[in-house]
Amino acid sequence: MSQAVIIAGGLAVGLARSPPCLAQTEPEPSLNDYLPPSEPELTREEWRQWIEDARRRGKEVARERREHPELYVPVPEDPEIVATERVLNDESLQRGDIIATKKGMFIYQGRPDQPRREQDFVPIPPKAAR
């Protein structure tokens, strides 16, 4: 039993002599620790003014959107234009390739050494019904 007391006593002495934890000795972070070095810390009044300006701008935008909703309607993309652009920019097309679109079938007649044009896509006439 005396050994247990000696061990416990030695542990207590070792803990009493250990250096303080670094987290306990470092000061708490301030606002300056989070701001870029070139920006000075805002005063309380400057911060309140900044918040008030942001609220005012938000209300102005909301009012503008309510008064003129037509200005904020997203413009739908025309699928035919998107598909045409995709085909015109397709690097893998080679002369003789056939492309199927809503407007029918086309054969690519372009040349690899020239820029691609709409005229490079020649329509293939549909077969007569039997």
C-alpha positions as CSV (number, residue, x, y, z in Angstrom):
1,M,0.0,0.0,0.0
2,S,2.9,2.4,0.7
3,Q,4.1,1.9,-2.9
4,A,0.7,3.1,-4.3
5,V,1.0,6.2,-2.2
6,I,4.5,6.9,-3.4
7,I,3.5,6.4,-7.0
8,A,0.5,8.6,-6.6
9,G,2.6,11.2,-4.8
10,G,5.2,11.1,-7.6
11,L,2.6,11.6,-10.2
12,A,1.2,14.6,-8.4
13,V,4.7,16.1,-8.1
14,G,5.3,15.5,-11.8
15,L,2.1,17.2,-12.8
16,A,2.8,20.2,-10.5
17,R,6.1,20.7,-12.2
18,S,4.8,20.4,-15.8
19,P,4.9,23.6,-17.9
20,P,1.5,25.4,-18.5
21,C,-0.5,24.4,-21.6
22,L,0.2,26.6,-24.6
23,A,-3.5,27.1,-25.3
24,Q,-3.9,28.6,-21.8
25,T,-1.0,31.1,-22.3
26,E,-1.9,32.4,-25.8
27,P,-4.3,35.4,-26.0
28,E,-7.7,35.0,-27.5
29,P,-8.0,35.9,-31.2
30,S,-9.3,39.3,-32.0
31,L,-11.1,40.7,-35.1
32,N,-7.7,41.8,-36.5
33,D,-6.6,38.1,-36.7
34,Y,-9.4,37.5,-39.3
35,L,-9.1,40.7,-41.3
36,P,-6.5,41.2,-44.1
37,P,-3.5,43.2,-42.8
38,S,-4.4,46.3,-44.9
39,E,-7.9,46.7,-43.4
40,P,-8.1,48.5,-40.1
41,E,-10.6,47.3,-37.4
42,L,-14.0,48.8,-37.8
43,T,-15.4,51.0,-35.0
44,R,-18.7,50.0,-33.6
45,E,-20.4,52.9,-35.4
46,E,-18.8,52.0,-38.7
47,W,-19.9,48.5,-38.4
48,R,-23.5,49.5,-37.6
49,Q,-23.5,51.9,-40.6
50,W,-22.1,49.1,-42.9
51,I,-25.0,46.8,-41.7
52,E,-27.6,49.5,-42.2
53,D,-26.3,50.2,-45.7
54,A,-26.4,46.5,-46.6
55,R,-30.0,46.3,-45.3
56,R,-31.0,49.3,-47.4
57,R,-29.4,47.8,-50.5
58,G,-31.2,44.6,-49.9
59,K,-34.6,46.3,-49.6
60,E,-33.9,48.3,-52.8
61,V,-33.2,45.2,-54.7
62,A,-36.3,43.4,-53.4
63,R,-38.5,46.5,-54.3
64,E,-36.9,46.6,-57.8
65,R,-37.7,42.9,-58.3
66,R,-41.3,43.3,-57.2
67,E,-41.9,46.3,-59.4
68,H,-40.2,44.9,-62.5
69,P,-40.4,41.1,-62.4
70,E,-40.1,40.8,-66.1
71,L,-36.4,42.0,-65.9
72,Y,-35.6,39.0,-63.7
73,V,-37.3,36.1,-65.6
74,P,-34.6,33.7,-66.8
75,V,-34.4,33.4,-70.6
76,P,-35.0,29.8,-71.5
77,E,-32.4,28.3,-73.8
78,D,-33.7,27.2,-77.2
79,P,-32.9,23.4,-77.3
80,E,-32.4,23.6,-81.1
81,I,-29.8,26.4,-80.8
82,V,-28.0,24.5,-78.0
83,A,-27.9,21.3,-80.2
84,T,-26.8,23.2,-83.2
85,E,-23.9,24.9,-81.3
86,R,-22.9,21.5,-79.9
87,V,-22.7,20.0,-83.3
88,L,-20.9,22.9,-84.8
89,N,-18.3,22.7,-82.1
90,D,-17.9,18.9,-82.0
91,E,-14.2,18.3,-82.7
92,S,-14.8,14.6,-83.4
93,L,-16.9,15.1,-86.6
94,Q,-15.3,13.9,-89.8
95,R,-16.4,14.3,-93.4
96,G,-19.2,11.9,-94.1
97,D,-20.6,11.7,-90.6
98,I,-24.4,11.7,-90.3
99,I,-26.1,13.9,-87.8
100,A,-29.8,13.4,-86.7
101,T,-31.6,16.5,-85.5
102,K,-35.3,17.6,-85.1
103,K,-35.0,19.2,-88.5
104,G,-33.9,15.9,-90.1
105,M,-30.8,14.1,-91.1
106,F,-27.6,15.8,-92.2
107,I,-24.3,14.7,-93.6
108,Y,-21.2,16.5,-92.7
109,Q,-19.2,17.7,-95.7
110,G,-16.7,20.0,-94.0
111,R,-12.9,19.9,-94.2
112,P,-10.7,19.6,-91.2
113,D,-8.4,22.4,-92.4
114,Q,-11.2,25.0,-92.5
115,P,-13.5,26.5,-89.9
116,R,-16.8,24.7,-89.6
117,R,-19.9,26.4,-91.1
118,E,-23.6,25.6,-91.3
119,Q,-23.2,25.0,-95.0
120,D,-21.0,22.0,-94.2
121,F,-24.1,20.1,-93.1
122,V,-26.0,19.0,-96.1
123,P,-29.6,17.7,-95.6
124,I,-30.4,14.2,-96.5
125,P,-33.8,14.0,-98.2
126,P,-36.2,11.6,-96.4
127,K,-37.1,8.4,-98.3
128,A,-40.5,8.3,-99.9
129,A,-43.1,6.3,-97.9
130,R,-43.8,2.9,-99.3
